[in-house]
Amino acid sequence: MELIIVFIVVVVIINALTNSGSAKSNSTHSKNSGSAQKKPIACMNCAGTGKVWKTYTEPENNLSGARMVQKRREEACMVCFGKGYH
């Protein structure tokens, strides 16, 4: 008889401990979900514009022996995929 009472008490204590542990994890989860709504981080590669300048060379004209000229074009940033933030 005493063994059954001890068993019931142990089960109740274990149940209470597991419930208090899950309540703590839920409270920390709610704190983290509020902090997840931070402002986006600006991209350091394009300074938040979403565009970067790429430099390339191409011949000045279609004739053979033409000198190569450096040109620039604006492209979407490959770090933030043109969004300007992470």
PyMOL commands that set and color helices and strands:
alter all, ss='L'
color gray80, all
select helices_A, chain A and resi 2-35
alter helices_A, ss='H'
color red, helices_A
select strands_A, chain A and resi 51-59+68-76
alter strands_A, ss='S'
color yellow, strands_A
deselect
rebuild
show_as cartoon
